[in-house]
Amino acid sequence: MECISILEARYVKDFRIFLKFNTGETGEVDLKDIVYKYPIAKPLRNFEVFSHFYLDSWPTLAWDCGFDIDPESLYFRATGKSLREFGT
């Protein structure tokens, strides 16, 4: 079975990111709750810093401060679908 992966990620505004997945599905996620939940993400509370993410080699959404979020979690947030619905 194929894994969920992120093909495209674009900053929208505030803590919102547009995502396109290998399933063809797209959606926006608001990551404010995550940014405020984890101490390692504290630098990301600044919108300028938050907006400078990249897709690493997995591809996982990542930031230079060492914080990252896996594609499966983002897929659920963006689509509302579980991995079981995807077939993994």
C-alpha positions as CSV (number, residue, x, y, z in Angstrom):
1,M,0.0,0.0,0.0
2,E,1.1,3.5,-0.7
3,C,1.9,5.9,2.1
4,I,0.4,9.3,2.4
5,S,2.8,12.0,1.2
6,I,2.6,15.7,0.7
7,L,3.2,16.9,-2.8
8,E,2.8,20.6,-2.2
9,A,2.6,22.9,0.8
10,R,1.9,26.7,0.7
11,Y,1.6,29.2,3.4
12,V,-1.8,30.8,3.5
13,K,-1.8,33.2,6.6
14,D,-1.5,33.1,10.3
15,F,-1.1,29.4,11.2
16,R,-2.8,28.1,8.0
17,I,-1.1,26.0,5.4
18,F,-2.6,24.7,2.1
19,L,-1.6,21.1,1.4
20,K,-1.8,18.8,-1.7
21,F,-1.4,15.0,-1.1
22,N,-0.5,12.1,-3.3
23,T,-4.1,11.0,-3.2
24,G,-5.0,14.1,-5.2
25,E,-6.9,15.6,-2.3
26,T,-6.1,19.1,-1.0
27,G,-7.0,21.1,2.0
28,E,-6.0,23.8,4.5
29,V,-4.9,23.1,8.0
30,D,-4.7,25.5,10.9
31,L,-1.8,24.4,13.1
32,K,-2.2,27.0,15.9
33,D,-3.1,24.4,18.5
34,I,0.0,22.3,17.7
35,V,2.3,25.3,17.7
36,Y,1.1,26.3,21.1
37,K,1.1,22.7,22.5
38,Y,4.8,21.8,22.0
39,P,7.7,23.7,23.5
40,I,10.0,22.9,20.6
41,A,7.5,24.8,18.3
42,K,7.7,28.0,20.4
43,P,9.7,29.9,17.6
44,L,6.8,29.1,15.2
45,R,4.4,31.4,17.2
46,N,5.9,34.2,15.1
47,F,4.1,34.1,11.7
48,E,7.3,35.1,9.9
49,V,9.1,32.1,11.3
50,F,6.1,29.8,10.9
51,S,5.8,30.7,7.2
52,H,9.3,29.3,6.4
53,F,8.6,25.6,6.4
54,Y,9.8,23.0,3.9
55,L,9.2,19.4,2.9
56,D,12.0,17.2,4.1
57,S,13.1,14.0,2.4
58,W,10.2,11.9,3.8
59,P,8.3,14.4,2.8
60,T,7.3,15.7,6.2
61,L,6.4,19.3,6.9
62,A,9.4,20.7,8.8
63,W,10.9,23.9,10.2
64,D,14.5,24.9,10.9
65,C,13.9,24.9,14.7
66,G,13.6,21.0,14.5
67,F,9.8,20.8,14.6
68,D,8.0,18.7,12.1
69,I,4.5,17.2,11.5
70,D,4.0,13.9,9.8
71,P,1.9,13.7,6.5
72,E,-0.7,11.3,8.0
73,S,-1.6,13.7,10.8
74,L,-1.9,16.5,8.3
75,Y,-4.0,14.4,5.9
76,F,-6.5,13.7,8.7
77,R,-6.6,17.4,9.6
78,A,-7.0,18.5,6.0
79,T,-9.5,15.9,4.8
80,G,-11.1,14.6,8.0
81,K,-10.5,11.1,6.7
82,S,-8.7,8.4,8.7
83,L,-5.8,6.3,7.4
84,R,-8.2,3.3,7.4
85,E,-10.3,5.2,4.9
86,F,-7.2,5.7,2.8
87,G,-6.5,2.0,2.9
88,T,-3.2,1.9,4.8
